[in-house]
Amino acid sequence: MKKIFLRYSAVIASAILLTFTSCNDLDLAPTNKFTEDNYWTSAEKANMVLNMAYSQMYNNVNNPENANSDYYNYFFKTEALSDNIYEGRGSSDEKAISSGQADASNGRFAKEWADCYRGIKTCHTFLENVDRVPDMDEALKTRMVAEARFIRAYLFFRLTTWFGDVPLFDHDLTLSESKELVRTPKADVLAFVRNELDAVETILPTKEEYAGEDVGRITSGAVAAFKARTYLYSNDWENVVTNCEMLINSDSYGDYNLFSSYEGLFLPENEYNDEVILDLAYVASLRTWGDYYDYAPLSVGARVNQMAPTQELVDSYVMLNGKPIDATGSGYDENDPYVNRDPRLTGTVVYHEFPWQKPDGSIQTIYIQPGTAPDESAAVDEYQGQGTNSTSTGYYMRKYYDPTSLASFTSGLNLILIRYADVLLMYAEAKNELGEMNETVWNETIRAIRERAGFTDPEALVFDSSWSTADLRSIIRNERRVELALEGLRIFDLRRWEIAEDVLNGYPHGAQYGDSSIDGGYIRLDQRTFNPERDYLWAVPQSQKDLNPNLGQNPGY
């Protein structure tokens, strides 16, 4: 069942705009004011405002036919900031960031800042007015207030993760207040976020306690998992363990498990399964996304290829015996590189001779390597070289492709923000960093995840007591990469591990379809640059500094 409350998303904006009037253009100041004294007359109207906050928590809505859409596709574009994805076309904001050319005028910086504060404003509007609703059920009001506080905390965490110190406030600002704001230290923002999460954790229902029409709303389990993530990004291992164990060792916060099929986890028929903790809800024809119009192979109807997986991501998938491809005894064959690999590769990346399932259920073989397509009318060599409409890397994205999508790959498939496998991986990493990794922890985390993926070889599954903490760190970090690839989390791992300058400097690569005299024939792509003295924080947007010089600027910008 789809999230019923988000079915109103198509009318939320228009309904609320009828009661708002523009006040000014400051993102931190009140951009709208309620002008009708009788707006807050029912729980349904209050819920419309809360639903708007939900829709602003994380944006990935677009019209694939309209390049000037007001919506910004964060979910996949964030992955392009990492070493998993290469953006081959145009001069996007993300490409400017990854090439080291971004300054305070970069559009992604401005959009991230503005979108988060717009969502925070909506939360404050709700929190400051919901008590005006007459005769509202107190239990419902209490729950809705907790949802709004979670969304506000989520947005402040997004802000401080990207920008470091950011303005922190707990009420709807006046124009004069917005002009006097200064940035709050990151530690204080994080303390506020975690205090808010602590406050709402026991108020919100578990997923099992929600009625059918409310499936997908924020749960106590989502609070525990998200709080674990806030501590993960601070390398606070003890608190990561504490919050993960709330979900692993008890069903008090909901009953979560790994879904039986890795590929099936991302298909529309399995939405709201027991692995999903928090997601972005969509409804076909009302609230959709269409990114795959520019990600899928051209031979199956895509428009162009904008972003594609890198060879570095493909190389991170180990062999079925658990060995990295460059390890002695791995069995890797460079001339037949996709056999006997981690099954999650097939669920994530389209490679040469990939069996692509079309909307009608038929299978079309994707020929990517130049000169290999048979003489058939529908068969083409996908890789046409750099500067063309096809893949720049020799690969295409597969995870989150919706076989039931409509024209132009328009999809109502939910996008997952937090899932149980991430909880297990957070737990494994924290236990290892604390020196507490053992066979029991391994079996309930890494082994369980690999078994679900399809590994059967004992060498890939059995814990080795001779592994050092460093050995396990390498295994766990790579496991995070392949398990969570294309889900927008990789860049945050690179930043918190402080290895971005190691993997985001130099040339990313594509498949072995390039000049054999350069990098062994692996396609050399545009150089990336990451300055550790600057790029671990984003610039305060110039547009905001122009409005309020008190905001200052991060180093290097």
C-alpha positions as CSV (number, residue, x, y, z in Angstrom):
1,M,0.0,0.0,0.0
2,K,1.3,3.5,-0.9
3,K,1.5,6.2,1.7
4,I,-2.0,7.5,1.7
5,F,-1.0,10.8,3.4
6,L,1.3,11.6,0.5
7,R,-1.4,11.1,-2.1
8,Y,-2.4,14.6,-1.1
9,S,1.0,16.0,-2.2
10,A,-0.3,17.2,-5.5
11,V,-2.8,19.5,-3.8
12,I,-0.9,20.4,-0.6
13,A,1.1,23.2,-2.2
14,S,-1.9,24.8,-3.9
15,A,-4.1,24.5,-0.8
16,I,-1.6,26.1,1.5
17,L,-0.6,28.8,-0.9
18,L,-4.2,30.0,-0.8
19,T,-3.7,30.8,2.8
20,F,-0.1,32.2,2.4
21,T,1.0,35.5,1.1
22,S,4.6,36.3,0.1
23,C,6.4,38.5,2.7
24,N,10.0,38.6,1.5
25,D,12.6,36.6,-0.3
26,L,14.9,35.6,2.6
27,D,15.3,31.9,2.9
28,L,15.8,32.2,6.7
29,A,13.1,34.7,7.2
30,P,9.3,33.9,7.0
31,T,8.6,33.6,3.2
32,N,4.9,33.1,3.9
33,K,2.4,34.1,6.5
34,F,-1.0,32.7,7.2
35,T,-3.5,35.4,6.5
36,E,-6.7,33.6,7.3
37,D,-7.5,33.4,11.0
38,N,-9.6,30.4,10.4
39,Y,-7.1,28.2,8.6
40,W,-6.3,26.0,11.6
41,T,-9.9,24.7,11.9
42,S,-9.3,21.0,11.6
43,A,-6.8,18.2,12.0
44,E,-7.0,17.6,8.3
45,K,-5.7,21.1,7.5
46,A,-3.0,20.7,10.1
47,N,-2.1,17.4,8.4
48,M,-1.7,19.1,5.1
49,V,1.0,21.4,6.5
50,L,2.7,18.4,8.1
51,N,2.6,16.6,4.8
52,M,4.3,19.5,3.2
53,A,7.1,19.1,5.7
54,Y,7.4,15.5,4.8
55,S,7.7,16.4,1.1
56,Q,10.4,18.9,2.0
57,M,12.4,16.5,4.1
58,Y,14.3,15.2,1.1
59,N,13.6,16.2,-2.5
60,N,13.7,13.9,-5.5
61,V,10.8,14.8,-7.7
62,N,11.0,15.8,-11.3
63,N,9.3,16.1,-14.6
64,P,11.7,14.3,-17.0
65,E,10.2,16.2,-19.9
66,N,11.0,19.6,-18.3
67,A,14.7,20.4,-17.7
68,N,13.6,23.6,-15.9
69,S,11.6,21.7,-13.2
70,D,11.5,23.4,-9.8
71,Y,12.5,20.2,-8.1
72,Y,16.0,19.1,-7.5
73,N,17.0,15.4,-7.6
74,Y,19.2,15.0,-4.6
75,F,19.0,11.3,-4.2
76,F,21.1,10.3,-7.2
77,K,23.0,13.5,-7.7
78,T,24.5,13.1,-4.3
79,E,26.0,9.8,-5.4
80,A,27.7,11.7,-8.3
81,L,29.8,13.5,-5.6
82,S,31.5,10.2,-4.7
83,D,33.8,7.8,-6.5
84,N,30.8,5.5,-7.4
85,I,29.4,7.6,-10.2
86,Y,30.8,9.7,-13.0
87,E,28.7,12.5,-14.5
88,G,29.6,12.6,-18.2
89,R,27.4,15.3,-19.6
90,G,27.1,19.0,-19.1
91,S,28.5,21.2,-16.4
92,S,26.3,20.5,-13.4
93,D,26.8,21.9,-9.9
94,E,27.9,18.5,-8.8
95,K,30.5,18.2,-11.5
96,A,31.9,21.6,-10.5
97,I,32.2,20.4,-6.9
98,S,33.9,17.1,-7.9
99,S,36.3,18.9,-10.1
100,G,37.3,21.3,-7.3
101,Q,35.9,24.4,-9.2
102,A,32.9,25.1,-6.9
103,D,32.8,28.5,-5.1
104,A,30.2,30.1,-2.9
105,S,27.9,30.8,-5.9
106,N,27.5,27.0,-6.7
107,G,23.8,26.2,-7.2
108,R,23.9,22.9,-5.2
109,F,25.2,24.7,-2.2
110,A,22.4,27.3,-2.5
111,K,19.7,24.7,-3.2
112,E,20.7,22.5,-0.2
113,W,20.7,25.4,2.2
114,A,17.5,26.9,0.9
115,D,15.5,23.7,0.7
116,C,16.5,22.6,4.2
117,Y,15.5,26.0,5.7
118,R,12.2,26.0,3.8
119,G,11.4,22.7,5.3
120,I,12.4,23.9,8.8
121,K,10.1,26.9,8.3
122,T,7.2,24.6,7.5
123,C,7.9,22.6,10.6
124,H,7.9,25.8,12.7
125,T,4.7,26.9,11.1
126,F,3.1,23.6,12.1
127,L,4.5,23.5,15.6
128,E,3.5,27.1,16.4
129,N,-0.1,26.7,15.1
130,V,-1.3,23.2,15.7
131,D,-2.6,24.1,19.2
132,R,-5.1,26.4,17.5
133,V,-7.0,23.4,16.0
134,P,-10.2,23.1,18.1
135,D,-11.1,19.8,19.7
136,M,-8.1,18.0,18.1
137,D,-7.5,14.5,19.5
138,E,-4.6,14.9,21.9
139,A,-2.9,11.6,21.0
140,L,-3.0,12.5,17.3
141,K,-1.6,16.0,18.0
142,T,1.2,14.6,20.2
143,R,2.2,12.2,17.4
144,M,2.1,14.8,14.7
145,V,4.2,17.2,16.8
146,A,6.8,14.4,17.2
147,E,6.8,13.9,13.4
148,A,7.4,17.6,12.8
149,R,10.2,17.6,15.4
150,F,11.9,14.7,13.7
151,I,11.7,16.3,10.3
152,R,13.2,19.5,11.7
153,A,16.0,17.5,13.3
154,Y,16.6,15.6,10.0
155,L,16.9,18.9,8.1
156,F,19.3,20.5,10.6
157,F,21.4,17.4,10.5
158,R,21.6,17.6,6.7
159,L,22.7,21.2,7.0
160,T,25.4,20.7,9.6
161,T,26.7,17.6,7.8
162,W,27.4,19.6,4.6
163,F,28.1,23.1,6.0
164,G,29.4,22.6,9.6
165,D,28.3,25.6,11.6
166,V,24.8,26.7,10.5
167,P,22.1,29.0,12.0
168,L,20.1,27.1,14.6
169,F,16.8,28.4,15.8
170,D,13.6,26.8,17.2
171,H,10.8,29.2,16.0
172,D,9.6,31.0,12.9
173,L,11.9,34.0,12.4
174,T,10.8,37.5,11.9
175,L,12.6,39.5,9.1
176,S,14.6,41.5,11.6
177,E,15.7,38.3,13.4
178,S,16.8,36.7,10.2
179,K,19.2,39.6,9.5
180,E,20.9,39.2,12.8
181,L,21.5,35.4,12.7
182,V,25.0,34.0,13.1
183,R,26.1,30.4,12.7
184,T,25.8,28.0,15.6
185,P,28.8,25.7,16.2
186,K,28.3,22.2,14.7
187,A,28.5,20.5,18.1
188,D,25.6,22.6,19.4
189,V,23.5,21.8,16.3
190,L,24.2,18.1,16.7
191,A,23.3,18.3,20.4
192,F,20.0,19.9,19.4
193,V,19.3,17.2,16.8
194,R,20.0,14.4,19.2
195,N,18.0,16.0,22.0
196,E,15.0,16.3,19.7
197,L,15.4,12.7,18.6
198,D,15.6,11.6,22.3
199,A,12.4,13.5,23.0
200,V,10.3,12.0,20.2
201,E,11.7,8.4,20.2
202,T,9.2,6.9,22.7
203,I,6.3,9.1,21.4
204,L,6.2,7.8,17.9
205,P,4.6,4.5,17.1
206,T,6.4,1.5,15.7
207,K,5.7,0.6,12.1
208,E,3.3,-2.2,13.3
209,E,1.3,0.3,15.4
210,Y,0.4,2.6,12.5
211,A,-2.9,2.0,10.8
212,G,-2.8,1.0,7.1
213,E,-3.5,4.5,5.8
214,D,-0.5,5.8,7.7
215,V,2.0,3.2,6.6
216,G,5.3,5.0,5.8
217,R,5.1,7.7,8.5
218,I,8.0,8.3,10.8
219,T,8.3,5.6,13.4
220,S,10.3,5.1,16.6
221,G,12.5,2.7,14.6
222,A,13.3,5.4,12.2
223,V,14.3,7.7,15.1
224,A,16.7,5.0,16.5
225,A,18.2,4.3,13.2
226,F,18.6,7.9,12.3
227,K,20.1,8.7,15.7
228,A,22.6,5.9,15.1
229,R,23.6,7.6,11.8
230,T,24.1,11.0,13.5
231,Y,26.6,9.3,15.8
232,L,28.2,7.3,13.0
233,Y,29.1,10.5,11.2
234,S,30.8,11.7,14.4
235,N,32.6,8.4,14.8
236,D,31.0,8.0,18.2
237,W,31.1,4.2,18.3
238,E,29.6,3.6,21.7
239,N,26.4,5.5,20.8
240,V,26.2,3.9,17.4
241,V,26.2,0.5,19.2
242,T,23.6,1.6,21.7
243,N,21.1,2.8,19.1
244,C,21.7,0.0,16.7
245,E,21.0,-2.5,19.4
246,M,17.6,-1.0,20.0
247,L,16.7,-2.4,16.6
248,I,18.8,-5.5,16.5
249,N,18.2,-7.0,20.0
250,S,14.5,-5.9,20.6
251,D,11.3,-5.4,18.7
252,S,10.3,-2.6,21.0
253,Y,11.1,-0.2,18.1
254,G,9.6,-2.4,15.4
255,D,10.4,-5.7,13.9
256,Y,13.0,-5.3,11.2
257,N,14.8,-7.9,9.1
258,L,16.7,-8.2,5.9
259,F,14.4,-8.7,2.9
260,S,14.9,-12.1,1.2
261,S,16.1,-10.7,-2.1
262,Y,18.6,-7.9,-2.7
263,E,17.3,-7.1,-6.1
264,G,13.7,-7.5,-5.0
265,L,14.3,-5.0,-2.2
266,F,14.2,-2.2,-4.8
267,L,11.2,-3.3,-6.8
268,P,7.7,-1.7,-6.5
269,E,5.9,-4.9,-5.5
270,N,8.0,-5.1,-2.3
271,E,7.6,-1.6,-1.0
272,Y,7.3,-1.2,2.8
273,N,8.9,-4.6,3.4
274,D,10.5,-5.3,6.8
275,E,13.9,-3.9,5.8
276,V,12.7,-0.4,5.1
277,I,13.0,1.9,8.0
278,L,12.4,5.3,6.3
279,D,11.8,6.1,2.7
280,L,10.6,8.7,0.2
281,A,7.1,7.9,-0.8
282,Y,5.8,8.2,-4.4
283,V,2.5,7.6,-6.1
284,A,2.4,7.0,-9.9
285,S,0.8,10.0,-11.7
286,L,0.7,12.2,-8.5
287,R,4.3,12.3,-7.1
288,T,6.9,10.7,-9.3
289,W,10.5,10.7,-10.3
290,G,12.0,10.0,-13.7
291,D,15.8,10.0,-13.4
292,Y,16.2,6.8,-15.3
293,Y,15.3,8.6,-18.5
294,D,18.9,9.8,-18.4
295,Y,20.5,6.8,-16.6
296,A,19.2,3.7,-18.5
297,P,20.7,2.2,-21.7
298,L,19.8,4.1,-24.8
299,S,18.7,0.9,-26.5
300,V,15.8,0.5,-24.1
301,G,14.5,4.0,-24.6
302,A,16.5,6.3,-22.5
303,R,17.1,9.9,-23.7
304,V,20.8,10.4,-23.0
305,N,23.2,9.1,-20.3
306,Q,23.9,11.7,-17.7
307,M,25.5,9.6,-15.0
308,A,27.1,6.2,-15.0
309,P,28.9,3.8,-12.5
310,T,32.7,4.0,-12.5
311,Q,35.2,1.1,-13.0
312,E,36.3,1.7,-9.4
313,L,32.8,0.8,-8.1
314,V,32.7,-2.3,-10.3
315,D,36.1,-3.4,-9.1
316,S,34.9,-3.1,-5.5
317,Y,32.6,-6.1,-5.9
318,V,34.5,-9.2,-4.6
319,M,34.5,-12.7,-6.1
320,L,32.0,-15.3,-4.9
321,N,34.8,-16.7,-2.7
322,G,34.9,-13.4,-0.9
323,K,38.3,-12.4,-2.2
324,P,38.9,-8.9,-3.8
325,I,39.6,-9.2,-7.5
326,D,43.3,-8.4,-7.1
327,A,43.9,-10.9,-4.3
328,T,45.9,-14.1,-4.8
329,G,43.5,-17.0,-5.5
330,S,40.5,-14.8,-6.3
331,G,40.0,-16.4,-9.7
332,Y,39.3,-13.1,-11.4
333,D,39.7,-13.0,-15.1
334,E,40.2,-9.6,-16.7
335,N,39.0,-10.9,-20.0
336,D,35.7,-12.2,-18.5
337,P,35.3,-9.7,-15.6
338,Y,31.7,-10.1,-14.6
339,V,31.6,-13.9,-13.8
340,N,31.7,-15.3,-10.3
341,R,31.3,-11.8,-8.8
342,D,29.3,-10.6,-5.8
343,P,25.7,-11.0,-7.0
344,R,24.9,-7.4,-5.9
345,L,26.9,-6.3,-8.9
346,T,24.1,-7.5,-11.2
347,G,21.5,-5.8,-9.0
348,T,23.3,-2.5,-9.2
349,V,25.2,-2.0,-12.4
350,V,24.5,-2.7,-16.1
351,Y,27.6,-4.2,-17.7
352,H,28.3,-5.7,-21.1
353,E,25.7,-8.4,-22.1
354,F,23.5,-7.5,-19.2
355,P,20.0,-9.1,-19.3
356,W,17.7,-6.0,-19.0
357,Q,14.1,-6.6,-18.1
358,K,11.7,-4.4,-20.1
359,P,8.3,-3.2,-18.9
360,D,6.6,-5.9,-20.9
361,G,8.6,-8.5,-19.0
362,S,10.8,-9.5,-22.0
363,I,14.6,-9.5,-21.6
364,Q,16.9,-7.5,-23.9
365,T,20.6,-8.1,-23.9
366,I,22.6,-4.9,-23.5
367,Y,25.7,-4.8,-25.7
368,I,28.1,-2.2,-24.5
369,Q,31.6,-3.3,-25.7
370,P,32.3,-1.8,-29.1
371,G,32.0,-4.2,-32.0
372,T,30.0,-6.9,-30.2
373,A,26.4,-6.2,-31.0
374,P,24.9,-8.8,-33.4
375,D,23.3,-7.8,-36.6
376,E,19.9,-7.2,-35.2
377,S,17.7,-4.1,-35.7
378,A,17.3,-3.6,-31.9
379,A,21.0,-4.3,-31.0
380,V,23.5,-1.5,-30.8
381,D,26.9,-1.0,-29.2
382,E,26.1,1.2,-26.3
383,Y,29.6,2.7,-25.8
384,Q,30.2,5.2,-28.5
385,G,33.1,7.1,-27.0
386,Q,33.4,10.2,-24.9
387,G,31.2,13.2,-25.8
388,T,28.3,11.1,-27.1
389,N,24.8,10.6,-25.7
390,S,25.7,7.1,-24.5
391,T,27.4,5.9,-21.3
392,S,30.8,7.6,-20.6
393,T,32.1,4.7,-18.5
394,G,30.9,1.6,-20.3
395,Y,28.3,1.0,-17.6
396,Y,24.8,2.0,-16.7
397,M,22.9,2.2,-13.4
398,R,20.5,-0.7,-12.6
399,K,19.5,-0.3,-8.9
400,Y,16.1,1.4,-8.6
401,Y,15.1,0.8,-12.2
402,D,11.4,0.3,-12.1
403,P,10.2,-2.3,-14.7
404,T,6.7,-1.0,-14.2
405,S,7.6,2.6,-15.0
406,L,5.5,4.7,-17.4
407,A,6.6,6.8,-20.4
408,S,10.0,8.5,-20.1
409,F,10.8,6.1,-17.2
410,T,8.4,8.0,-14.9
411,S,8.2,6.0,-11.7
412,G,6.2,5.9,-8.5
413,L,8.8,3.6,-6.8
414,N,9.7,4.6,-3.3
415,L,13.3,5.6,-2.6
416,I,14.8,4.2,0.6
417,L,16.5,6.6,3.0
418,I,17.4,4.2,5.8
419,R,17.1,0.4,5.8
420,Y,18.0,-2.4,8.2
421,A,21.1,-3.5,6.3
422,D,22.6,-0.1,7.0
423,V,21.9,-0.6,10.7
424,L,23.7,-3.9,10.6
425,L,26.7,-2.3,8.8
426,M,26.8,0.6,11.3
427,Y,26.8,-1.9,14.1
428,A,29.6,-4.0,12.6
429,E,31.7,-1.0,12.0
430,A,31.2,0.4,15.5
431,K,31.9,-3.0,17.1
432,N,35.1,-3.4,15.1
433,E,36.4,0.1,16.0
434,L,35.7,-0.6,19.6
435,G,37.8,-3.8,19.3
436,E,34.7,-5.9,19.9
437,M,34.2,-7.6,16.6
438,N,33.8,-11.4,17.0
439,E,32.2,-14.3,15.2
440,T,28.8,-13.6,16.8
441,V,28.7,-10.0,15.6
442,W,30.1,-11.0,12.2
443,N,27.4,-13.7,11.7
444,E,24.5,-11.3,12.6
445,T,25.9,-8.5,10.4
446,I,28.3,-9.2,7.5
447,R,27.5,-12.9,7.1
448,A,23.8,-12.2,7.2
449,I,24.1,-9.5,4.6
450,R,26.2,-11.6,2.3
451,E,24.0,-14.6,2.6
452,R,21.0,-12.5,1.6
453,A,23.0,-11.3,-1.4
454,G,23.5,-14.9,-2.6
455,F,27.0,-15.9,-1.3
456,T,27.3,-19.5,-0.4
457,D,31.1,-20.2,-0.4
458,P,32.3,-20.6,3.2
459,E,35.4,-18.6,2.5
460,A,33.1,-15.6,1.9
461,L,30.9,-16.3,4.9
462,V,33.0,-17.7,7.8
463,F,34.7,-15.4,10.3
464,D,38.5,-15.6,10.4
465,S,39.9,-15.0,13.9
466,S,43.2,-14.1,12.4
467,W,41.9,-10.9,10.9
468,S,43.2,-7.8,12.5
469,T,41.1,-4.7,13.2
470,A,42.6,-3.1,10.1
471,D,41.7,-6.2,8.0
472,L,38.1,-6.1,9.2
473,R,37.9,-2.3,8.7
474,S,38.8,-2.8,5.1
475,I,36.2,-5.6,4.7
476,I,33.4,-3.7,6.4
477,R,34.1,-0.4,4.6
478,N,33.9,-2.2,1.3
479,E,30.8,-4.0,2.3
480,R,29.2,-0.7,3.0
481,R,30.2,0.5,-0.4
482,V,28.7,-2.4,-2.4
483,E,25.6,-3.0,-0.3
484,L,24.6,0.7,-0.3
485,A,25.9,1.7,-3.7
486,L,23.8,4.3,-5.6
487,E,21.8,5.1,-2.4
488,G,23.5,8.5,-1.8
489,L,25.5,7.5,1.2
490,R,29.0,7.0,-0.2
491,I,30.2,10.6,0.0
492,F,29.4,10.8,3.7
493,D,31.4,7.7,4.4
494,L,34.4,9.2,2.5
495,R,34.1,12.4,4.5
496,R,33.8,10.8,7.9
497,W,36.6,8.3,7.2
498,E,38.7,11.4,6.0
499,I,39.8,9.6,2.9
500,A,38.1,11.8,0.4
501,E,41.4,13.3,-0.6
502,D,42.7,9.8,-1.4
503,V,39.9,8.6,-3.6
504,L,38.5,11.8,-5.0
505,N,41.7,13.1,-6.5
506,G,42.9,11.9,-9.9
507,Y,41.2,10.2,-12.8
508,P,38.2,8.0,-12.4
509,H,37.8,5.3,-15.0
510,G,35.4,3.3,-17.1
511,A,35.5,-0.1,-18.6
512,Q,38.4,-1.5,-20.7
513,Y,37.2,0.1,-23.9
514,G,39.8,2.9,-24.1
515,D,43.3,3.5,-25.5
516,S,45.4,0.5,-24.5
517,S,48.4,2.7,-23.9
518,I,46.6,4.8,-21.2
519,D,45.7,3.2,-17.8
520,G,45.7,-0.3,-19.2
521,G,42.9,0.5,-21.6
522,Y,40.4,1.5,-18.9
523,I,38.7,4.6,-20.0
524,R,40.3,7.7,-18.4
525,L,37.6,10.2,-17.4
526,D,37.8,13.8,-16.4
527,Q,40.1,14.5,-13.5
528,R,38.7,15.1,-10.0
529,T,40.1,17.3,-7.3
530,F,39.4,17.3,-3.6
531,N,41.2,19.9,-1.4
532,P,41.2,18.6,2.2
533,E,41.8,22.1,3.5
534,R,38.5,23.2,2.0
535,D,36.3,20.6,0.6
536,Y,35.2,18.7,3.8
537,L,32.8,21.6,4.2
538,W,30.6,23.3,1.7
539,A,30.6,27.1,1.2
540,V,27.9,29.2,2.8
541,P,25.9,30.3,-0.3
542,Q,26.9,33.7,-1.5
543,S,23.2,34.5,-1.9
544,Q,22.8,34.1,1.8
545,K,25.9,36.0,2.7
546,D,24.6,38.9,0.6
547,L,21.4,38.9,2.7
548,N,23.2,38.5,6.0
549,P,27.0,39.2,6.2
550,N,27.0,37.9,9.8
551,L,26.9,34.3,8.4
552,G,30.6,34.4,7.6
553,Q,32.3,31.8,5.4
554,N,34.0,28.4,5.7
555,P,37.8,28.2,5.1
556,G,39.0,28.3,1.5
557,Y,36.0,29.9,0.0
